[in-house]
Amino acid sequence: MKQKVLVYKSDLLPYSETFIREQVRACRTWHPVLVGTRAVNGLPLDDLDVRYLRRRGSGRFEEAAWKVLRELDVPPPGVVRKLRHEQAALVHVHFGTEVVAMWPTLQRLGLPVLVTLHGSDISMHRSWWEAPGRGPASRNYPSRLVALARDEKVHFIAVSEAVRKTAIAYGIAHDRVHVRYIGIDLQQFRPGGAPVGERAKRILYVGRMVEKKGGQHLIAAFAAVRARMPDAELIMIGDGPLLAQFQAQANSLGVPVQWMGRQPSDVVRREFEQASVFCLPSVTAENGDAEGLPIVIMEAQACGVPVVTSARGGATEGIVHGETGLAFAEGDVEGLTQALLRVLGEPGLAARMAEAAVPFARARFDLQRCTALLESDYDSWAQRVRPGNAPVGAAA
């Protein structure tokens, strides 16, 4: 009989967190139970084992009560009992913010805990969390995260080496955090369409329209590219608070960006089959928010599309510079422009990068292999840390 792991994320599950659903689906040796506080209008979860800790349709009063209890370090009524009933061996929490919010419950549950750090939960400046005017949950987040990181039952997983280094700088001991890539479904994301070197000069962007994704830099670079290559195209997939600002920028520069809004993965995959280069010009936001290792970079390469990126983690671990794509410095519009011109203007180079990208993505980012390594972490941590016993070592 498979051991059970409780995979926790408070809101189940927004479209931007497809990677959690796919990782749960890929488990083979453990029985994952996806646990959340409430359902949101997002991803379908019908094929998964799901539990909700709050009553469907519960209102603001119950939400406020949960917040008060959290600040008092008291679990909500009945939650510990409900989770113990699952008879799980381990809890896996996604995001540092989530483990801090659930810590009163997790402490009393007494199970070993693995926490995946994704980027913003560890990169945003402590001064931003602790700024005057922010609520107690925000102000206390950095100190509470570092404090619970000392608990013998807790270990951290970073989605990239860049995130691991940031976590250590934040105050988490180096032997309490290791790297595991999340991976992608290689059956879903694979090469298709015409050879890259024979496609139209088509630049593809997929991401939220927020500061850290760097959309404004791509639009500025595209204007410079169009001045040299009038037949170049830019397709931007995604939604977010800066969409109107980006559209106004494109209009002021007179460049014809094709805005597609948020799209499901099958549409994104079809766009990969038409793109000659994928671009993610991410930057570190003013508050410190930064990428961990963007899944979409892996997807593009698995589909045989060269990648141009400045994403933290992505530019150093997610591509091989000069072989599967080109890296450039954050916010360097001229560097981005030259990288795009090079890939678009040299079909032979684009073809070589496309050919190298597929085996690279398959070797490093195969979802089945990455999840098998995660399940080996489950095996290790569940054995090394048991309720009432001290750990015999950190996860490898």
C-alpha positions in Angstrom: 0.0 0.0 0.0 1.4 3.4 -1.0 2.2 5.9 1.7 0.2 9.1 1.6 1.6 12.6 1.3 -0.6 15.7 1.9 0.2 18.3 -0.8 -0.9 21.7 0.5 -1.7 24.9 -1.3 -4.4 27.2 0.1 -6.3 28.0 -3.1 -6.9 25.0 -5.4 -5.8 25.8 -8.0 -5.3 28.9 -10.1 -4.3 28.6 -13.7 -0.8 30.0 -13.0 -0.1 26.9 -10.8 -0.6 24.2 -13.3 2.8 22.8 -12.3 1.4 21.7 -9.0 -1.3 19.7 -10.6 1.0 18.1 -13.1 3.5 17.2 -10.4 0.8 15.6 -8.3 -0.5 13.7 -11.3 3.0 12.4 -12.0 3.5 10.7 -8.6 3.9 6.9 -8.9 5.2 5.5 -5.7 3.3 7.8 -3.3 -0.4 8.5 -3.0 -0.8 12.3 -3.1 -3.8 14.1 -1.5 -4.1 17.7 -2.7 -5.2 19.7 0.3 -6.4 23.3 0.2 -8.4 25.8 2.2 -10.8 26.7 -0.6 -11.7 26.1 -4.2 -11.1 28.8 -6.8 -12.3 29.3 -10.3 -9.2 27.7 -11.9 -7.9 24.4 -13.0 -10.1 21.3 -13.2 -9.0 18.8 -10.4 -11.6 16.0 -11.0 -9.0 13.3 -11.6 -7.2 14.1 -8.3 -7.8 13.1 -4.6 -8.7 16.5 -3.1 -9.6 17.8 0.4 -10.9 21.2 1.4 -10.3 22.4 5.0 -13.0 25.1 4.9 -16.7 24.6 4.2 -17.8 25.3 0.6 -19.3 28.7 0.5 -17.9 29.9 3.8 -17.9 33.6 4.0 -15.7 36.5 5.2 -16.4 35.8 8.9 -14.8 32.4 8.8 -11.9 33.8 6.7 -11.3 36.5 9.3 -11.5 34.0 12.1 -8.8 31.9 10.5 -6.6 34.9 10.2 -7.0 35.8 13.9 -6.3 32.2 15.0 -3.2 32.1 12.8 -1.8 35.2 14.5 -2.6 33.6 17.9 -0.7 30.5 16.8 -3.9 28.4 17.1 -5.1 26.0 14.4 -8.6 26.4 13.1 -11.1 24.1 14.9 -11.2 20.6 13.6 -8.4 21.0 11.0 -5.7 19.0 12.8 -8.2 16.2 13.5 -9.3 16.2 9.8 -5.7 15.9 8.6 -4.8 13.2 11.1 -7.7 11.2 9.8 -5.8 11.0 6.4 -3.0 8.9 8.1 -0.4 10.5 6.0 3.4 10.1 6.4 4.4 13.5 5.2 3.3 17.0 4.3 4.5 18.8 1.1 3.7 22.5 1.1 4.2 24.7 -2.0 5.5 28.3 -1.3 7.1 29.6 1.9 4.1 31.9 2.5 1.8 28.9 2.7 3.9 27.0 5.2 4.0 30.1 7.5 0.2 30.5 7.3 -0.3 26.8 8.1 2.4 26.4 10.7 0.2 26.4 13.8 -1.6 23.4 12.3 1.5 21.7 11.0 3.2 22.0 14.3 0.4 20.2 16.1 0.0 17.6 13.3 3.6 16.6 14.0 4.4 15.2 10.6 7.7 15.8 8.6 7.3 18.7 6.3 8.9 19.5 2.9 8.4 23.0 1.5 9.0 23.9 -2.1 10.3 27.5 -2.6 9.4 28.9 -6.0 10.9 32.4 -6.1 8.8 35.3 -4.9 8.3 33.6 -1.5 12.0 33.9 -0.8 13.3 36.7 -3.1 11.1 39.6 -2.1 12.9 42.0 0.2 12.3 41.7 3.9 11.9 45.4 4.0 8.9 45.0 1.6 7.2 42.5 3.9 7.9 44.5 7.0 7.1 48.0 5.6 4.9 50.2 7.8 1.2 49.9 7.0 1.4 46.2 6.0 -0.7 43.7 8.0 0.8 41.5 10.8 0.8 38.4 8.5 3.1 40.2 6.1 5.3 41.9 8.7 5.9 38.7 10.5 6.5 36.5 7.5 10.3 36.8 7.2 11.0 36.1 10.9 8.5 33.3 11.0 9.8 31.6 7.9 13.4 31.7 9.3 12.2 30.5 12.7 10.3 27.5 11.4 13.2 26.6 9.1 15.1 25.7 12.3 12.5 23.1 13.2 14.0 19.6 12.9 10.9 18.3 11.0 11.2 20.9 8.2 13.3 20.7 5.0 13.1 23.0 1.9 13.2 22.2 -1.8 14.3 25.0 -4.2 13.1 24.9 -7.8 16.5 26.2 -9.0 20.0 26.8 -7.7 19.3 30.5 -7.9 16.4 30.1 -5.4 18.5 27.9 -3.2 21.2 30.6 -3.0 18.6 33.2 -2.2 17.1 31.0 0.5 20.5 30.6 2.2 21.1 34.4 2.0 17.6 34.8 3.6 18.7 32.8 6.7 17.8 29.2 5.9 20.7 26.9 6.7 22.5 25.5 3.6 21.9 21.9 4.7 18.2 22.5 5.0 17.5 23.3 1.4 18.3 21.4 -1.8 17.3 21.7 -5.5 14.7 19.7 -7.4 13.5 20.9 -10.8 9.7 20.5 -11.3 9.8 19.4 -14.9 7.3 19.3 -17.7 5.2 16.7 -19.5 7.3 15.7 -22.5 4.4 13.9 -24.1 2.5 17.2 -24.3 5.4 19.5 -25.1 7.4 18.2 -28.1 8.5 19.4 -31.5 5.9 20.0 -34.2 5.3 22.3 -37.1 7.7 23.4 -39.8 11.5 23.5 -39.0 12.3 26.6 -36.9 14.7 27.9 -39.6 11.9 27.9 -42.1 9.3 29.7 -40.0 8.2 33.4 -40.1 10.2 35.8 -37.9 7.8 35.2 -35.0 8.7 36.1 -31.4 6.5 34.4 -28.7 6.1 35.6 -25.1 4.0 33.7 -22.6 3.7 35.1 -19.1 1.7 37.3 -16.7 1.7 41.0 -17.5 3.5 42.0 -14.3 6.7 43.9 -13.5 9.0 40.9 -13.0 8.2 39.4 -16.4 9.8 42.4 -18.2 7.2 42.8 -20.9 8.0 46.5 -21.3 11.6 45.6 -22.3 10.4 43.2 -24.9 8.1 45.7 -26.5 10.9 48.3 -26.6 13.3 45.8 -28.1 10.6 44.7 -30.6 10.3 48.2 -31.9 14.1 48.2 -32.6 13.9 44.8 -34.2 11.0 46.0 -36.5 13.2 48.9 -37.6 15.6 46.3 -39.0 13.2 43.5 -39.8 9.8 44.9 -40.9 8.4 41.4 -41.2 9.1 40.4 -37.6 6.1 39.6 -35.4 5.5 39.6 -31.7 2.8 37.5 -30.0 2.2 38.0 -26.3 0.1 35.5 -24.4 -1.0 36.3 -20.9 -3.0 38.7 -18.7 -2.3 40.8 -15.7 -2.4 44.3 -14.1 0.1 45.8 -16.6 -1.6 44.6 -19.8 -3.2 48.1 -20.5 0.2 49.8 -19.9 2.0 47.4 -22.2 -0.6 47.9 -24.9 -0.3 51.7 -24.6 3.5 51.4 -24.9 3.1 49.3 -28.1 0.7 51.8 -29.6 3.0 54.7 -28.8 5.9 53.0 -30.5 3.7 52.0 -33.4 4.5 48.3 -33.3 1.8 45.7 -34.1 1.8 43.3 -31.1 -0.7 40.5 -31.2 -2.3 40.2 -27.8 -3.9 36.8 -27.1 -4.7 37.1 -23.4 -4.6 34.1 -21.1 -4.6 30.8 -23.0 -4.7 27.1 -22.1 -1.7 24.9 -22.6 -2.9 23.4 -25.8 -3.1 26.8 -27.4 0.4 27.7 -26.1 1.7 24.4 -27.5 0.3 25.3 -31.0 2.0 28.8 -30.7 5.3 27.1 -30.0 4.9 25.2 -33.3 4.8 28.6 -35.1 7.4 30.5 -33.2 11.0 31.0 -34.3 12.1 32.2 -30.9 10.7 32.3 -27.4 11.5 35.4 -25.3 11.1 35.9 -21.5 12.8 39.1 -20.6 12.3 38.8 -16.8 13.8 41.3 -14.3 14.0 41.6 -10.5 11.0 43.8 -9.5 11.4 46.8 -7.3 10.3 44.8 -4.2 12.7 42.0 -5.0 10.2 39.6 -6.6 12.1 37.5 -9.1 11.7 34.3 -11.1 12.7 30.9 -9.8 12.9 28.8 -12.9 10.1 29.6 -15.3 8.3 26.4 -16.5 7.6 28.0 -19.9 11.3 28.1 -20.7 11.5 24.4 -20.4 8.3 23.9 -22.5 9.7 26.1 -25.3 12.9 24.1 -25.6 11.1 20.8 -25.4 9.1 22.0 -28.4 12.4 22.8 -30.2 12.2 26.6 -29.9 15.3 28.6 -29.1 15.0 30.8 -26.0 16.1 34.3 -25.3 15.9 35.2 -21.6 17.2 37.2 -18.7 15.2 35.3 -16.1 17.0 34.6 -12.9 17.6 30.8 -12.8 16.3 30.5 -16.4 19.3 32.3 -17.9 21.8 30.2 -15.9 20.2 26.8 -15.4 17.2 26.8 -17.8 19.1 27.2 -21.1 22.6 26.6 -22.4 23.8 30.0 -23.6 24.9 29.9 -27.2 23.6 26.3 -27.7 19.9 26.2 -26.8 19.3 29.9 -26.6 20.8 33.3 -25.6 21.0 34.9 -22.2 21.2 38.7 -21.6 21.4 40.9 -18.6 18.2 42.0 -16.8 16.7 45.2 -18.3 19.3 45.4 -21.1 17.1 46.3 -24.0 20.0 46.7 -26.4 21.3 43.2 -25.4 17.8 41.8 -25.9 17.5 43.5 -29.3 20.8 42.1 -30.5 19.9 38.6 -29.3 16.5 38.6 -31.1 18.1 40.0 -34.3 20.7 37.3 -34.2 18.3 34.4 -33.8 15.8 35.8 -36.3 18.4 36.8 -38.8 20.4 33.5 -38.8 18.1 30.6 -39.7 21.0 28.2 -39.4 21.8 29.3 -35.9 18.1 29.0 -34.9 18.0 25.5 -36.4 21.1 24.4 -34.5 19.7 25.8 -31.2 16.3 24.1 -31.8 18.0 20.8 -32.4 20.1 21.1 -29.2 17.2 22.4 -27.1 15.1 19.2 -27.3 17.6 16.7 -25.9 18.6 19.3 -23.3 15.0 19.7 -22.1 14.4 16.0 -22.1 17.5 15.2 -20.1 17.0 17.9 -17.4 13.3 18.7 -17.2 11.4 15.4 -17.8 8.4 15.6 -15.4 8.5 11.8 -14.7 12.1 11.8 -13.9 11.9 15.0 -11.8 8.9 13.7 -9.9 10.6 10.3 -9.2 13.4 12.3 -7.6 10.9 14.2 -5.5 9.3 10.9 -4.4 12.8 9.8 -3.4 12.9 12.9 -1.2 9.5 11.8 0.2 11.0 8.4 1.1 14.0 9.9 2.7 12.4 12.6 4.7 9.5 10.4 5.9 12.0 7.8 7.2 14.4 10.3 8.7 11.9 12.4 10.5 9.1 10.7 12.4 6.7 12.3 14.9 8.5 12.3 18.3 11.9 11.5 16.8 14.8 13.7 15.7 15.9 13.5 12.1 18.9 11.4 11.3 20.1 13.7 8.5 19.0 16.2 5.9 17.5 15.2 2.6 20.1 14.6 -0.1 
